[in-house]
Amino acid sequence: MIVLKKKAKICIGIILFLAISAAGVLVEHFEKDAFVVETVVTDDAPLYVSESETEIEGKININSADIEQLVILKGIGEATAKKIIAYREENGPFVTIEEIMKVPGIGENKFEDIKDFICAE
């Protein structure tokens, strides 16, 4: 059995603490770099690529978008997208983006989440 003096125990404790701390810092540093995905986003970048008229200046046109395009919007699921399409088929095109709040399931909070990403052309 090895018997260490108090000073030796303290020195070994400090060395172990520093070694473990350094290992933690290295793991954290390399872990962050391992999963870095760089994306360049600009203000005029479209939300998606489309050949139809559903995209106007990077916004989704709620008068011509289909279900797949509407569900891109935050808080809009397939059921709500179908309600949007049904509303415009029954009432004609949306005149303003605020009119989308007449669709059941779209209140002021949901409108606030999507208003910067939609247009009514």
Secondary structure, DSSP 4 states (H G I P E B T S, - for coil): -----HHHHHHHHHHHHHHHHHHHHHHHHHHHHHT-------TT--SS--SSTTEETTEEETTT--HHHHTTSTT--HHHHHHHHHHHHHH-S-SSGGGGGGSTT--HHHHHHHGGGEE--
